[in-house]
Amino acid sequence: MPDFELRISGSGGQGILLAGRILADALGHESLNVAQSQSYEPTSRGGLSRADLVVSDAEVDYPLASDLDYLVILDDIAATASNDLLKQNSLVLVDSLLSELCEMDGYEVCYLPISESARGLGDIRSTNMVALGALTSLAGFCSQDNLLAAVARVAPAKLLDPATRAIRQGYAITEPQS
């Protein structure tokens, strides 16, 4: 598998950092080397939050994301915050509620009903896990089983069932509808 960099971005309170830790764990169990960094503004709710992963099958030589292959945008505060790091062929996954704010030319942009799907599951707080399932489904860098096992290892026990349902929903919204 080639080296890649990704960013999950949104606002404080969306569980962005937890999603990054879960994905880093899953990728590590795919025999990949992962460097994870995170950033969030000092406000506990509503400030820009992001989790970055630099992934390689060799040793990671520079641990900070600088050339994104994948970007997930879950809040309007993150709509354009990472544009200067995107490669021309980056996959950008955007919550469809933000489609007017995230008009991006030159990238593969996928608008999906991420928060709407979480709301349909009865828990808007699972938006991060729906996004994680969708990203993993589209990118194919780890198996769904491995991602779900990472949830069991990393997430608090009370989140295991809702996170599992949300990740499965994320996979489902990427499948072509017949």
Buried (B, 14 or more C-beta within 10 A) or exposed (E): EEBBBBBBBBBBBBBBBBBBBBBBBBBBBBEBBBBBBBBBEEEEEEBBBBBBBBBBEEEBEEEEBEEBBBBBBBBBBBBEBBBEBBBEEBBBBBBBBBEEBBEBEEBEBBBBBBBBBBBEBEBEBBBBBBBBBBBBBBBEBBEBEBBBBBBEEBBEEEBEEBBBBBBBBBBBBBEEEE
